[in-house]
Amino acid sequence: MNFDALDVKNQCVEWIRTFFKENGPDCNAIIGISGGKDSAVVAALCVEALGKDRVIGVLMPNGEQKDIDDAKLLVKHLDIKHFIINVEDSVNGILNQMKKSNIEITEQTIINLPPRIRMSTLYAISQSHNGRVANNCNLSEDWVGYSTRYGDSVGDFSPLSNLTVTEVKKIGRALNLPATLIDKVPNDGLSNQSDEEKLGFSYEVLDRYIREGVIEDISIKNRIDQLHKTNKFKLKLMPSFNFE
């Protein structure tokens, strides 16, 4: 597939401008800044589309975040207004209340609670700053369900959800973002593993399979297919009962 990063970047910038014209002409883009490539690219696209004065970054460490300097590097590079909201007290508050109620706290509960708290934080800031919340997910992650339902999987507009990791990186370079952010090994900041370690395959392999249908390892193909099938519900509207 011939991917023209500059052309797609320009198309996406126009798409963001159109979204805001139709859904909040005077609104700001509110973006959770993790320090990774996806939030960096979304923020840079919004700056180009709306101007830096209409883009607000929100850094949300859960206690101590080892790579928070990367998030700070981005907001400095783009020269955008930003807030640092530590979500540790909120996360621990809910977990402590669960313990008091003798509710079992699973590993998945611990992993998925922070992104849900972060999304609530983004919407709180959005309502206080006349905003629209960006979704930072990309196609590769969505394809295999690598997102938290009602956490990082939601938002008001999604610039990257039809772009693979490989394509997002190319757009990041077209936006002249710092290489350290674009080439950074992705991880969820929760499980002490990289995305690819948790998934069991590389994004390069996944992206080629998504775009070209080509994959050599049948066991990886089966795993990707199963993940895609199992997690499709995350990308759909909530089912609702209708009566005749």
VEXMAR-837708 format. One line per 5 residues: number of its first residue (from 1); their letters; for each residue x, y, z of N, C-alpha, C. Coordinates in nm, 4 decimals, padded with zeros to 6 digits. Layout:
BEGIN
NUM = a = X,Y,Z,X,Y,Z,X,Y,Z  ...
% end
This chain:
BEGIN
1 = mnfda = 00.0846,-00.1206,00.0000,00.0000,00.0000,00.0000,00.0876,00.1250,00.0000  00.0623,00.2134,-00.0932,00.1382,00.3379,-00.1022,00.0751,00.4413,-00.0092  00.1453,00.4722,00.0983,00.0906,00.5626,00.2003,00.1640,00.6958,00.1945  00.0938,00.8012,00.1556,00.1507,00.9352,00.1484,00.1209,01.0065,00.2802  00.2189,01.0043,00.3712,00.1976,01.0565,00.5062,00.1613,01.2045,00.5060
6 = ldvkn = 00.2256,01.2824,00.4220,00.1993,01.4258,00.4184,00.0564,01.4531,00.3717  00.0139,01.3819,00.2686,-00.1214,01.4009,00.2168,-00.2255,01.3597,00.3204  -00.2055,01.2452,00.3847,-00.3015,01.1993,00.4861,-00.3021,01.2939,00.6053  -00.1846,01.3434,00.6424,-00.1759,01.4418,00.7508,-00.2593,01.5641,00.7192  -00.2459,01.6142,00.5982,-00.3217,01.7335,00.5581,-00.4723,01.7058,00.5552
11 = qcvew = -00.5090,01.5878,00.5091,-00.6509,01.5500,00.5091,-00.7063,01.5455,00.6514  -00.6276,01.4904,00.7417,-00.6718,01.4775,00.8807,-00.6858,01.6145,00.9462  -00.5947,01.7041,00.9170,-00.6034,01.8410,00.9694,-00.7333,01.9065,00.9247  -00.7680,01.8905,00.7981,-00.8932,01.9475,00.7467,-01.0139,01.8803,00.8106  -01.0032,01.7507,00.8345,-01.1125,01.6780,00.8999,-01.1359,01.7317,01.0411
16 = irtff = -01.0291,01.7581,01.1139,-01.0409,01.8126,01.2496,-01.1049,01.9513,01.2451  -01.0620,02.0339,01.1504,-01.1210,02.1676,01.1370,-01.2709,02.1588,01.1098  -01.3091,02.0684,01.0224,-01.4511,02.0513,00.9899,-01.5292,02.0027,01.1102  -01.4709,01.9073,01.1837,-01.5389,01.8582,01.3043,-01.5693,01.9718,01.4005  -01.4713,02.0567,01.4249,-01.4914,02.1647,01.5210,-01.5854,02.2719,01.4672
21 = kengp = -01.5823,02.2962,01.3386,-01.6780,02.3914,01.2812,-01.8207,02.3441,01.3034  -01.8406,02.2139,01.2929,-01.9749,02.1573,01.3037,-02.0135,02.1211,01.4462  -01.9156,02.1022,01.5338,-01.9441,02.0511,01.6680,-01.8814,02.1349,01.7793  -01.8593,02.2619,01.7529,-01.8024,02.3487,01.8549,-01.7039,02.4469,01.7965  -01.7522,02.5453,01.7198,-01.6626,02.6400,01.6523,-01.5690,02.7149,01.7457
26 = dcnai = -01.6104,02.7335,01.8695,-01.5267,02.8072,01.9645,-01.4633,02.7164,02.0696  -01.4762,02.5854,02.0502,-01.4293,02.4914,02.1515,-01.2795,02.4634,02.1401  -01.2250,02.4120,02.2490,-01.0853,02.3717,02.2544,-01.0737,02.2201,02.2411  -00.9603,02.1740,02.1900,-00.9303,02.0315,02.1872,-00.8635,01.9933,02.3186  -00.9217,01.8960,02.3876,-00.8681,01.8486,02.5157,-00.8050,01.7120,02.4906
31 = igisg = -00.6763,01.7003,02.5202,-00.6019,01.5793,02.4828,-00.5249,01.5244,02.6025  -00.5488,01.3975,02.6327,-00.4680,01.3309,02.7336,-00.3302,01.3028,02.6777  -00.2268,01.3524,02.7446,-00.0896,01.3394,02.6965,-00.0173,01.2337,02.7786  00.0144,01.1227,02.7139,00.0765,01.0106,02.7852,00.2283,01.0112,02.7763  00.2808,01.0752,02.6715,00.4238,01.0668,02.6449,00.4547,00.9726,02.5305
36 = gkdsa = 00.3492,00.9142,02.4711,00.3666,00.8239,02.3589,00.3351,00.8904,02.2262  00.3497,00.8127,02.1194,00.3366,00.8667,01.9838,00.1943,00.9085,01.9510  00.0939,00.8312,01.9971,-00.0439,00.8588,01.9572,-00.0922,00.9944,02.0079  -00.0742,01.0194,02.1368,-00.1178,01.1485,02.1907,-00.0335,01.2619,02.1330  00.0936,01.2338,02.1028,00.1797,01.3361,02.0419,00.1279,01.3741,01.9037
41 = vvaal = 00.0925,01.2749,01.8235,00.0442,01.3010,01.6881,-00.0909,01.3707,01.6919  -00.1812,01.3251,01.7789,-00.3126,01.3889,01.7891,-00.2976,01.5352,01.8304  -00.2137,01.5611,01.9285,-00.1945,01.6983,01.9745,-00.1361,01.7860,01.8643  -00.0381,01.7340,01.7918,00.0235,01.8120,01.6845,-00.0742,01.8379,01.5709  -00.1566,01.7397,01.5378,-00.2594,01.7592,01.4353,-00.3578,01.8681,01.4767
46 = cveal = -00.3964,01.8662,01.6042,-00.4923,01.9660,01.6539,-00.4316,02.1056,01.6553  -00.3043,02.1157,01.6881,-00.2364,02.2458,01.6848,-00.2359,02.3011,01.5430  -00.2057,02.2153,01.4460,-00.2044,02.2608,01.3065,-00.3449,02.2985,01.2598  -00.4450,02.2236,01.3073,-00.5822,02.2478,01.2630,-00.6456,02.3698,01.3285  -00.6187,02.3876,01.4590,-00.6913,02.4876,01.5377,-00.6050,02.6018,01.5883
51 = gkdrv = -00.4734,02.5830,01.5889,-00.3847,02.6800,01.6527,-00.3564,02.6369,01.7953  -00.2361,02.6679,01.8426,-00.1949,02.6171,01.9741,-00.2789,02.6720,02.0884  -00.3413,02.7872,02.0706,-00.4201,02.8463,02.1787,-00.5510,02.7728,02.2039  -00.5883,02.6826,02.1125,-00.7127,02.6074,02.1291,-00.6870,02.4601,02.1594  -00.5650,02.4291,02.2007,-00.5293,02.2909,02.2342,-00.4785,02.2860,02.3774
56 = igvlm = -00.5398,02.1983,02.4572,-00.5025,02.1841,02.5983,-00.4606,02.0402,02.6241  -00.3388,02.0237,02.6716,-00.2891,01.8911,02.7062,-00.3111,01.8617,02.8538  -00.3432,01.7376,02.8835,-00.3640,01.6972,03.0229,-00.2753,01.5767,03.0528  -00.1797,01.5965,03.1423,-00.0901,01.4894,03.1856,-00.1507,01.4282,03.3118  -00.1658,01.2957,03.3140,-00.2376,01.2323,03.4249,-00.1605,01.1141,03.4818
61 = pngeq = -00.0505,01.1415,03.5517,00.0232,01.0307,03.6137,-00.0605,00.9645,03.7228  -00.0347,00.8373,03.7433,-00.0968,00.7640,03.8541,00.0120,00.7415,03.9575  00.0296,00.8409,04.0455,00.1447,00.8394,04.1351,00.2653,00.8892,04.0594  00.3703,00.8076,04.0553,00.4922,00.8447,03.9828,00.4892,00.7817,03.8435  00.5087,00.8632,03.7405,00.5127,00.8146,03.6031,00.6557,00.8255,03.5520
66 = kdidd = 00.7156,00.7123,03.5204,00.8576,00.7096,03.4846,00.8898,00.7923,03.3610  00.7967,00.7942,03.2656,00.8256,00.8640,03.1396,00.7510,00.9964,03.1267  00.7174,01.0581,03.2393,00.6420,01.1834,03.2313,00.7221,01.2939,03.1633  00.8542,01.2827,03.1640,00.9361,01.3830,03.0953,00.9083,01.3838,02.9455  00.8684,01.2692,02.8909,00.8334,01.2646,02.7484,00.7053,01.3435,02.7228
71 = akllv = 00.6098,01.3337,02.8147,00.4861,01.4116,02.8016,00.5162,01.5608,02.8133  00.6046,01.5956,02.9051,00.6431,01.7365,02.9217,00.7182,01.7874,02.7991  00.7989,01.6997,02.7389,00.8708,01.7361,02.6170,00.7730,01.7734,02.5061  00.6642,01.6976,02.4949,00.5675,01.7240,02.3891,00.4989,01.8586,02.4070  00.4473,01.8850,02.5284,00.3747,02.0111,02.5468,00.4678,02.1304,02.5316
76 = khldi = 00.5946,02.1118,02.5662,00.6927,02.2195,02.5454,00.7204,02.2366,02.3964  00.7352,02.1252,02.3262,00.7623,02.1297,02.1822,00.6490,02.1994,02.1069  00.5249,02.1702,02.1448,00.4093,02.2294,02.0777,00.3707,02.3648,02.1358  00.4273,02.3967,02.2540,00.3982,02.5228,02.3227,00.2487,02.5378,02.3501  00.1898,02.4314,02.4079,00.0464,02.4346,02.4384,00.0238,02.4422,02.5898
81 = khfii = -00.0891,02.4989,02.6249,-00.1305,02.5023,02.7650,-00.1507,02.3590,02.8127  -00.1129,02.3330,02.9378,-00.1327,02.1979,02.9891,-00.1540,02.1986,03.1394  -00.2158,02.0908,03.1853,-00.2371,02.0686,03.3280,-00.1783,01.9327,03.3647  -00.1324,01.9214,03.4881,-00.0896,01.7923,03.5413,-00.1853,01.7555,03.6541  -00.2631,01.6506,03.6319,-00.3615,01.6041,03.7293,-00.3236,01.4621,03.7702
86 = nveds = -00.2765,01.4452,03.8925,-00.2385,01.3120,03.9382,-00.3641,01.2361,03.9813  -00.3870,01.1203,03.9194,-00.5113,01.0458,03.9449,-00.4960,00.9422,04.0559  -00.3803,00.9385,04.1205,-00.3538,00.8331,04.2195,-00.4564,00.8315,04.3325  -00.4909,00.9482,04.3862,-00.5863,00.9515,04.4980,-00.7224,00.8974,04.4561  -00.7651,00.9320,04.3342,-00.8948,00.8845,04.2861,-00.8941,00.7332,04.2664
91 = vngil = -00.7887,00.6830,04.2055,-00.7777,00.5388,04.1829,-00.7748,00.4637,04.3152  -00.6896,00.5092,04.4056,-00.6785,00.4416,04.5352,-00.8065,00.4538,04.6167  -00.8753,00.5677,04.6004,-01.0009,00.5860,04.6738,-01.1034,00.4806,04.6375  -01.1162,00.4527,04.5082,-01.2124,00.3510,04.4646,-01.1671,00.2119,04.5088  -01.0384,00.1812,04.4906,-00.9885,00.0494,04.5306,-01.0051,00.0271,04.6807
96 = nqmkk = -00.9804,00.1308,04.7607,-00.9958,00.1181,04.9059,-01.1412,00.0952,04.9454  -01.2321,00.1635,04.8768,-01.3742,00.1426,04.9050,-01.4185,00.0014,04.8647  -01.3621,-00.0505,04.7569,-01.3913,-00.1880,04.7163,-01.3425,-00.2871,04.8222  -01.2235,-00.2605,04.8744,-01.1692,-00.3482,04.9791,-01.2588,-00.3471,05.1027  -01.3052,-00.2290,05.1403,-01.3926,-00.2174,05.2573,-01.5244,-00.2918,05.2371
101 = sniei = -01.5659,-00.3025,05.1120,-01.6903,-00.3724,05.0806,-01.6666,-00.5196,05.0484  -01.5424,-00.5644,05.0711,-01.5056,-00.7040,05.0470,-01.5295,-00.7478,04.9028  -01.5029,-00.6563,04.8097,-01.5142,-00.6866,04.6682,-01.3770,-00.7296,04.6176  -01.3728,-00.8422,04.5492,-01.2466,-00.8920,04.4962,-01.1898,-00.7930,04.3940  -01.0625,-00.7619,04.4073,-00.9949,-00.6727,04.3141,-00.9033,-00.7564,04.2267
106 = teqti = -00.9417,-00.7726,04.1000,-00.8630,-00.8534,04.0079,-00.7522,-00.7714,03.9437  -00.6615,-00.8410,03.8788,-00.5533,-00.7727,03.8081,-00.6093,-00.6817,03.6996  -00.7128,-00.7289,03.6275,-00.7720,-00.6479,03.5226,-00.8407,-00.5235,03.5788  -00.8972,-00.5353,03.6983,-00.9566,-00.4185,03.7639,-00.8498,-00.3116,03.7867  -00.7358,-00.3553,03.8373,-00.6260,-00.2627,03.8676,-00.5713,-00.2002,03.7394
111 = inlpp = -00.5642,-00.2785,03.6314,-00.5094,-00.2284,03.5052,-00.6050,-00.1299,03.4375  -00.7355,-00.1593,03.4413,-00.8321,-00.0807,03.3642,-00.8927,00.0382,03.4384  -00.8811,00.0405,03.5704,-00.9388,00.1528,03.6452,-00.8706,00.2860,03.6126  -00.7380,00.2961,03.6116,-00.6755,00.4258,03.5835,-00.7175,00.4892,03.4512  -00.7225,00.4149,03.3369,-00.7669,00.4807,03.2146,-00.9104,00.5304,03.2208
116 = rirms = -00.9955,00.4626,03.2986,-01.1336,00.5102,03.3115,-01.1393,00.6372,03.3965  -01.0561,00.6436,03.4981,-01.0476,00.7652,03.5795,-00.9902,00.8795,03.4949  -00.8926,00.8481,03.4132,-00.8325,00.9510,03.3271,-00.9351,01.0086,03.2304  -01.0192,00.9227,03.1728,-01.1182,00.9743,03.0799,-01.2199,01.0620,03.1520  -01.2588,01.0249,03.2730,-01.3481,01.1108,03.3518,-01.2831,01.2452,03.3796
121 = tlyai = -01.1525,01.2420,03.4040,-01.0772,01.3646,03.4282,-01.0769,01.4539,03.3048  -01.0549,01.3929,03.1886,-01.0552,01.4706,03.0638,-01.1901,01.5379,03.0402  -01.2983,01.4663,03.0691,-01.4299,01.5266,03.0471,-01.4595,01.6352,03.1508  -01.4082,01.6192,03.2714,-01.4249,01.7247,03.3719,-01.3537,01.8525,03.3274  -01.2312,01.8365,03.2788,-01.1558,01.9519,03.2298,-01.2219,02.0093,03.1048
126 = sqshn = -01.2729,01.9219,03.0194,-01.3405,01.9668,02.8986,-01.4600,02.0545,02.9310  -01.5385,02.0147,03.0296,-01.6564,02.0943,03.0656,-01.6185,02.2262,03.1308  -01.5015,02.2298,03.1925,-01.4557,02.3537,03.2556,-01.3825,02.4456,03.1581  -01.3449,02.3924,03.0417,-01.2669,02.4713,02.9458,-01.3264,02.4651,02.8052  -01.4589,02.4502,02.7982,-01.5287,02.4592,02.6694,-01.4624,02.3691,02.5647
131 = grvan = -01.4526,02.2407,02.5976,-01.3727,02.1529,02.5138,-01.4452,02.0398,02.4450  -01.3706,01.9750,02.3590,-01.4076,01.8491,02.2961,-01.2901,01.7544,02.3188  -01.3200,01.6344,02.3685,-01.2152,01.5406,02.4096,-01.1687,01.4553,02.2923  -01.0378,01.4497,02.2721,-00.9799,01.3674,02.1658,-00.9678,01.2223,02.2106  -00.9961,01.1332,02.1174,-00.9645,00.9921,02.1352,-00.8318,00.9678,02.0646
136 = ncnls = -00.7390,00.9001,02.1331,-00.6040,00.8825,02.0785,-00.5775,00.7426,02.0248  -00.6784,00.6566,02.0192,-00.6562,00.5185,01.9758,-00.6260,00.5105,01.8270  -00.5461,00.4109,01.7889,-00.5180,00.3856,01.6481,-00.5819,00.2545,01.6035  -00.5818,00.2308,01.4734,-00.6481,00.1131,01.4162,-00.5865,-00.0169,01.4660  -00.4548,-00.0214,01.4771,-00.3875,-00.1449,01.5190,-00.4331,-00.1869,01.6578
141 = edwvg = -00.4345,-00.0923,01.7510,-00.4791,-00.1233,01.8867,-00.6263,-00.1623,01.8886  -00.7079,-00.0860,01.8177,-00.8510,-00.1159,01.8150,-00.8781,-00.2533,01.7537  -00.7986,-00.2919,01.6552,-00.8201,-00.4172,01.5835,-00.8157,-00.5379,01.6783  -00.7259,-00.5303,01.7760,-00.7092,-00.6439,01.8686,-00.7612,-00.6115,02.0090  -00.8382,-00.5037,02.0201,-00.9003,-00.4710,02.1478,-00.8058,-00.4183,02.2532
146 = ystry = -00.6944,-00.3589,02.2080,-00.5955,-00.3113,02.3051,-00.6306,-00.1703,02.3521  -00.7419,-00.1616,02.4211,-00.7884,-00.0355,02.4792,-00.8858,-00.0704,02.5908  -00.9142,00.0271,02.6730,-01.0052,00.0058,02.7859,-01.1416,00.0639,02.7526  -01.2424,-00.0200,02.7561,-01.3790,00.0241,02.7278,-01.4189,00.1322,02.8279  -01.4699,00.2442,02.7770,-01.5065,00.3618,02.8563,-01.3855,00.4234,02.9267
151 = gdsvg = -01.2664,00.3904,02.8757,-01.1431,00.4560,02.9189,-01.0846,00.5263,02.7977  -00.9671,00.4799,02.7529,-00.9043,00.5436,02.6373,-00.9739,00.5106,02.5060  -01.0752,00.4242,02.5083,-01.1440,00.3876,02.3842,-01.2499,00.4888,02.3416  -01.2768,00.5884,02.4240,-01.3843,00.6827,02.3915,-01.3298,00.8239,02.3695  -01.4212,00.9162,02.3400,-01.3853,01.0552,02.3140,-01.4896,01.1174,02.2236
156 = dfspl = -01.4686,01.2425,02.1870,-01.5619,01.3145,02.1000,-01.5212,01.3106,01.9535  -01.3927,01.2963,01.9275,-01.3447,01.2861,01.7892,-01.2167,01.2032,01.7886  -01.1948,01.1286,01.6805,-01.0851,01.0317,01.6774,-01.0037,01.0433,01.5488  -00.8945,01.1164,01.5515,-00.8141,01.1367,01.4305,-00.7418,01.0117,01.3803  -00.7093,00.9164,01.4697,-00.6193,00.8078,01.4320,-00.6859,00.6711,01.4211
161 = snltv = -00.8144,00.6606,01.4434,-00.8760,00.5279,01.4556,-00.8786,00.4484,01.3253  -00.8497,00.5117,01.2129,-00.8404,00.4400,01.0856,-00.6975,00.4342,01.0324  -00.6012,00.4579,01.1223,-00.4595,00.4571,01.0849,-00.3842,00.3552,01.1698  -00.3005,00.2753,01.1064,-00.2214,00.1771,01.1797,-00.1061,00.2447,01.2536  -00.0425,00.1689,01.3425,00.0743,00.2199,01.4149,00.1816,00.2661,01.3171
166 = tevkk = 00.2071,00.1852,01.2150,00.3080,00.2204,01.1144,00.2757,00.3536,01.0484  00.1498,00.3751,01.0157,00.1066,00.4981,00.9497,00.1104,00.6172,01.0450  00.0739,00.5945,01.1712,00.0801,00.7020,01.2711,00.2233,00.7512,01.2868  00.3175,00.6593,01.2896,00.4585,00.6976,01.3007,00.5018,00.7835,01.1822  00.4590,00.7460,01.0628,00.4951,00.8237,00.9436,00.4357,00.9646,00.9497
171 = igral = 00.3140,00.9757,01.0004,00.2523,01.1078,01.0150,00.3261,01.1888,01.1202  00.3682,01.1221,01.2275,00.4459,01.1907,01.3305,00.5731,01.2517,01.2747  00.6366,01.1799,01.1839,00.7576,01.2339,01.1208,00.7232,01.3498,01.0279  00.6098,01.3383,00.9590,00.5659,01.4478,00.8715,00.5332,01.5729,00.9516  00.4974,01.5555,01.0778,00.4668,01.6672,01.1665,00.5917,01.7203,01.2372
176 = nlpat = 00.7070,01.6587,01.2086,00.8352,01.6998,01.2680,00.8351,01.6887,01.4206  00.7713,01.5854,01.4704,00.7726,01.5616,01.6142,00.9060,01.5007,01.6554  00.9466,01.5187,01.7811,01.0737,01.4611,01.8270,01.0780,01.3101,01.8046  01.1872,01.2617,01.7493,01.2012,01.1190,01.7175,01.1877,01.0325,01.8415  01.2296,01.0847,01.9559,01.2223,01.0059,02.0788,01.0786,00.9695,02.1149
181 = lidkv = 00.9826,01.0511,02.0733,00.8417,01.0212,02.0998,00.7852,00.9250,01.9960  00.8229,00.9433,01.8707,00.7689,00.8614,01.7621,00.8227,00.7189,01.7679  00.9501,00.7023,01.8004,01.0137,00.5709,01.7977,01.0137,00.5017,01.9337  00.9498,00.5614,02.0307,00.9443,00.5054,02.1659,00.8713,00.3709,02.1659  00.9240,00.2749,02.2402,00.8570,00.1446,02.2522,00.7273,00.1635,02.3295
186 = pndgl = 00.6127,00.1308,02.2676,00.4842,00.1565,02.3342,00.4566,00.0599,02.4479  00.4032,00.1134,02.5569,00.3547,00.0304,02.6676,00.2399,00.1021,02.7350  00.1602,00.0261,02.8110,00.0402,00.0852,02.8706,00.0672,00.1581,03.0010  00.1922,00.1514,03.0502,00.2265,00.2206,03.1738,00.1626,00.1590,03.2964  00.1077,00.0398,03.2809,00.0333,-00.0230,03.3907,00.0870,-00.1607,03.4266
191 = snqsd = 00.1274,-00.2369,03.3250,00.1609,-00.3775,03.3471,00.3101,-00.4070,03.3428  00.3923,-00.3031,03.3232,00.5377,-00.3196,03.3149,00.5806,-00.4061,03.1965  00.4951,-00.4161,03.0951,00.5291,-00.4849,02.9722,00.5025,-00.3929,02.8540  00.5775,-00.4139,02.7468,00.5486,-00.3391,02.6249,00.4203,-00.3932,02.5629  00.3599,-00.3126,02.4755,00.2394,-00.3585,02.4054,00.2657,-00.4904,02.3336
196 = eeklg = 00.3776,-00.4972,02.2623,00.4058,-00.6133,02.1805,00.4341,-00.7372,02.2647  00.4925,-00.7190,02.3831,00.5133,-00.8314,02.4741,00.3795,-00.8869,02.5218  00.2873,-00.7983,02.5526,00.1556,-00.8433,02.5989,00.0772,-00.9096,02.4863  00.0856,-00.8538,02.3670,00.0085,-00.9069,02.2550,00.0661,-01.0383,02.2012  00.1986,-01.0503,02.2056,00.2617,-01.1713,02.1534,00.3013,-01.1610,02.0075
201 = fsyev = 00.2965,-01.0407,01.9514,00.3391,-01.0169,01.8134,00.3692,-00.8684,01.7983  00.4403,-00.8352,01.6902,00.4803,-00.6957,01.6687,00.3719,-00.6191,01.5947  00.3723,-00.4873,01.6095,00.2794,-00.4039,01.5335,00.3101,-00.4104,01.3841  00.4368,-00.4303,01.3504,00.4732,-00.4421,01.2093,00.4007,-00.5609,01.1456  00.4005,-00.6746,01.2163,00.3312,-00.7942,01.1677,00.1808,-00.7687,01.1617
206 = ldryi = 00.1263,-00.7091,01.2655,-00.0177,-00.6813,01.2708,-00.0591,-00.5849,01.1600  00.0172,-00.4787,01.1408,-00.0189,-00.3773,01.0418,-00.0168,-00.4336,00.9003  00.0811,-00.5187,00.8723,00.0872,-00.5793,00.7391,-00.0341,-00.6707,00.7171  -00.0727,-00.7417,00.8218,-00.1891,-00.8302,00.8120,-00.3164,-00.7488,00.7901  -00.3294,-00.6369,00.8613,-00.4480,-00.5514,00.8462,-00.4563,-00.4937,00.7050
211 = regvi = -00.3457,-00.4403,00.6542,-00.3474,-00.3684,00.5275,-00.3347,-00.4593,00.4053  -00.2575,-00.5681,00.4187,-00.2292,-00.6506,00.3015,-00.2856,-00.7920,00.3116  -00.3294,-00.8301,00.4330,-00.3779,-00.9663,00.4518,-00.2674,-01.0692,00.4502  -00.1425,-01.0252,00.4682,-00.0272,-01.1147,00.4600,00.0281,-01.1413,00.5995  00.0474,-01.2692,00.6313,00.1086,-01.3063,00.7585,00.1679,-01.4463,00.7435
216 = edisi = 00.2898,-01.4663,00.7925,00.3591,-01.5938,00.7736,00.3250,-01.6956,00.8816  00.3152,-01.6517,01.0057,00.2961,-01.7426,01.1189,00.1469,-01.7671,01.1417  00.1025,-01.8890,01.1153,-00.0398,-01.9196,01.1254,-00.0902,-01.9087,01.2682  -00.0044,-01.9378,01.3667,-00.0472,-01.9279,01.5064,-00.0708,-01.7821,01.5454  00.0116,-01.6909,01.4935,-00.0095,-01.5484,01.5194,-00.1338,-01.5004,01.4469
221 = knrid = -00.1548,-01.5483,01.3240,-00.2762,-01.5135,01.2508,-00.4001,-01.5537,01.3302  -00.3983,-01.6744,01.3829,-00.5130,-01.7221,01.4601,-00.5348,-01.6390,01.5858  -00.4246,-01.5991,01.6485,-00.4366,-01.5167,01.7700,-00.4947,-01.3790,01.7363  -00.4460,-01.3186,01.6292,-00.4979,-01.1878,01.5880,-00.6462,-01.1985,01.5543  -00.6825,-01.3012,01.4786,-00.8226,-01.3194,01.4398,-00.9124,-01.3375,01.5622
226 = qlhkt = -00.8640,-01.4139,01.6593,-00.9436,-01.4373,01.7796,-00.9593,-01.3105,01.8617  -00.8508,-01.2355,01.8759,-00.8575,-01.1088,01.9487,-00.9534,-01.0119,01.8802  -00.9449,-01.0061,01.7473,-01.0320,-00.9161,01.6714,-01.1786,-00.9540,01.6902  -01.2079,-01.0824,01.6818,-01.3451,-01.1296,01.6972,-01.3968,-01.1043,01.8385  -01.3145,-01.1346,01.9369,-01.3553,-01.1216,02.0771,-01.3808,-00.9776,02.1170
231 = nkfkl = -01.3030,-00.8854,02.0587,-01.3076,-00.7461,02.1036,-01.3841,-00.6524,02.0109  -01.4504,-00.7066,01.9098,-01.5255,-00.6230,01.8172,-01.6314,-00.5390,01.8880  -01.6864,-00.5926,01.9954,-01.7937,-00.5219,02.0671,-01.7485,-00.3861,02.1188  -01.6191,-00.3705,02.1425,-01.5685,-00.2435,02.1945,-01.5872,-00.1286,02.0962  -01.5963,-00.1621,01.9682,-01.6042,-00.0599,01.8639,-01.7477,-00.0304,01.8220
236 = klmps = -01.8424,-00.0980,01.8833,-01.9822,-00.0810,01.8453,-02.0578,00.0014,01.9482  -02.1657,00.0624,01.9040,-02.2538,00.1303,01.9981,-02.3147,00.0287,02.0935  -02.3467,00.0737,02.2132,-02.4087,-00.0142,02.3113,-02.5378,-00.0716,02.2562  -02.5571,-00.2038,02.2601,-02.6832,-00.2620,02.2125,-02.8007,-00.2101,02.2942  -02.9094,-00.1840,02.2276,-03.0275,-00.1361,02.2989,-03.1516,-00.2129,02.2531
241 = fnfe = -03.2362,-00.2425,02.3473,-03.3590,-00.3162,02.3179,-03.4581,-00.2261,02.2452  -03.5221,-00.2801,02.1446,-03.6272,-00.2084,02.0737,-03.7486,-00.2988,02.0634  -03.8658,-00.2450,02.0811,-03.9872,-00.3284,02.0779,-04.0727,-00.2925,01.9584  -04.1544,-00.3874,01.9163,-04.2402,-00.3675,01.8011,-04.3791,-00.3238,01.8442
% end
